[in-house]
């Protein structure tokens, strides 16, 4: 698993770099309480994708073994029971996807932090999505099954 834009294919590198720069400089995101954005993942291996896919589909102990084999963090039982991807054919494997989350109080956050205004957090996610789309990326927040951190490129 990587967090480096340089591990993406060249066309995606350019779009992702411009989008992340714009997100980090966006006045509305700053006014909403972000410290910028954090790249949580770019290219991933098939082993990592398989580990993610195993969540909620295998016994938690088997998912925990998959995570360990893929070099990921120790996953708890509750998390191992929760599905978090619906495919083994992720654009992350191809180097055509990036996951971006807001930084709030200098911490990367995937869900609204305790005590933080939920409407404001939702606007942060939407604004990040808008900026990504302005740079030619497809945003997972527009999908039926929401994946707010996810951005990918079209088949150009």
N, C-alpha and C positions, 0 to 999 in steps of 0.2 A: 504494500500500500504506500502511496506517495501523497505528499502535500505540495509538490513542486509543479508549477505551471510548465516548467521545462520538460516534464515527462509526458505532456500532452502532444498530440500531433501538431505540426506548425500552424495550420489554420485555426485550431482551437486555442493554441497558445496566445495568438494575437488577440482574439476576441476576449478570452478570459482575462488577460493582462489589462486590457482597456477597461473591461467591466469592473474588475477589482479596484483599479485606480479610481474610477469614477465613484464607486461605492464608498471608498475611503475618504474621498473629497466632498461628498454630497452634504450640503448644508442642512437639508431636511433630516437626513439620518442623524446628523450631529445634534440637531435641535430636539429630536425624539429621544436622545439619551444614549446613542451608541458611541463607542470609541473607534468605530470602523468595522471591518469584517475580518473573518478568519477563514482560511481555506482548510476545510477539514479533510478533504480527500480529492485527489485527481485520479491518476491511473491506479488501477488495482489489478491484482493477479486473479486468475481463475480460482485459485485456492481460497482467496479472501472472499470472492463472490460466492463460492460454494458454502463457505462458513456462514455468511450472511443469510443465504437462502435456506440453510438448515434450521434457522430459528423458527420455531412454531411448527416444524414439520418432522422433527426428530425428537427423541428423548432428550431432555435438557443435558444429561451427562454426555451424550454423544455430540451435541452441539458444542458443549464446552471443550471436548476433545478436538473438534473441527477448528474452533477458534485458536486453540493452542497450536495445532499443526500449521495453521496459516500465519502464525506469528502475531496474532492479535492479543488484546488484553484479556484478562480473566473475566469471563462473563458470568453473571449471577443467574440463578435458576429462573427467576421471574422474567428477566430479559431474554433468556434462552427460549422461553415459551411464547415470546411475542414476535410475530412476523415483521420483518422490516424490508423485505424486497420481494418482488413478484416474478423475478426472472433470473435466469442464469446467463442471459445474453446482454449484460449491461454495457452501455456505451463507455463506462469507466474502463472496461477491459481493453477497449479499442483506443483509449486515449482521447475520447471525444466528449468527456463529461467532467464536471467539477462540482463539488459540494461546497457551499459557502454559507456560513452562519454569522449572525451579528456578534460583536463584542460589546458586552454591557458590563460596566464596572470591571473592565480589563479581563473578563472571562468570556470564553466562547459559550454561547447558549443555543440549544436546539428547541427549547420550550420556554415559555414565559417564566422568568425568575420570580421566586416568592417576593411579594410586595411590589412588584412592577405592574403598572397598569396594563391590563390585557388588551384593551383597544389600541393603546400606543404600541404594544409589541406586535399586534397584527398589522398595524400600519408600517412598522419597520420591515416586516417580512414582505409586505406588498411593495414597498419602495425598492427593496433589494431586487425583487422580481422585475419591477419596471425597468430598472437600470440594466439588468442582464438582458432583457428583451431589446432594449435600445441598442445593444451591442450585437444583435443578431443571434442571441441564444434562445433556446426553448427552455421555458421554466417549468419545473415540476409542480409548482404551486397552481398551475392552470389545469392540471390533470384531474380526472375523477377521483383517483386515489392520490391525495396530495403528498408531494415530496418537496417541501418548501426549500430545503437547501440545494436541491439539484438543478443544475443547468447543463444542457447538452447542445451539441450542434446538430444541425440538420444534415442529411446526406447531400452534400454539395457536389 
